[in-house]
């Protein structure tokens, strides 16, 4: 489990989604067919197994439509769920429940899909020290909640954005003139609180980086499994190693067994399927 984010950080996302759905004239269908003052109770249910995420943001969606709604969350974010399980109950004005339904389900289904996929990747690392981590390949505007969903699935978070760590990739190396110039520049520029990660795509680059020093983490990009194993041997624990590129679920167990510390997987956020959740009156 992870600590919940403060609601005030989530509110702008939820308000934007509700505005997109309800502006400019509200819910025409509900206004036409549901008598004013009708009260009802609804249940948000799981329709397939997985790991839930997005309960906090779903509850917020209903409360922003109508603060008088009684929202009871039965299953906290990060919990395994089974088909038919009731995750949340919402009681109060029927129109308000219907207006918040789609936004709540869109967030909860999307984030639960990410948490579920992450949990599947994490399961493949059992018995190793490797940890599964996400990347910056997130839906624009939703990085905060998608990275939270990765954590709900048992994964780790990579850097949040461009400002909180130095990650030197192949284009930086090419533009700066080589590994030595970029590492020396990074060492000179970073604060004592900032880590430096360097991407390499060959054992020769790895050995050069280790000889120069200055990298806290080395990213082993698009290497096959035997090369990853050799990279771990060469490094001998001197820096943290992250394997990245072409990290399919079927390959994770063998990559984890090489001894790398982290395996970064863009698919956690860019290719996760939405988990099937439904709201039933």
Protein Blocks (a to p, Z undefined) as FASTA:
>chain_A
ZZdddfklmmmmmmmmmmmmmpcnbjfklmmmmcghiacddddddfbdcddehklmmmmm
mmmmommbccddfbdghiacdehiafbdcedjfklmmmmmmmmmmmmmmmmmmmmmmmmm
mmmmgoiabdcdddfkdcehilmmmmmmmmmnopacddfblmlpccddfklmmmnopakl
mmmmmmmmpcfkbccddddfbfklmmmmmmngoiabdcdehiafklmmmmmmmnnomacc
ddeejiafklmmmmmmnopabdcdfklmmmcccddddddZZ
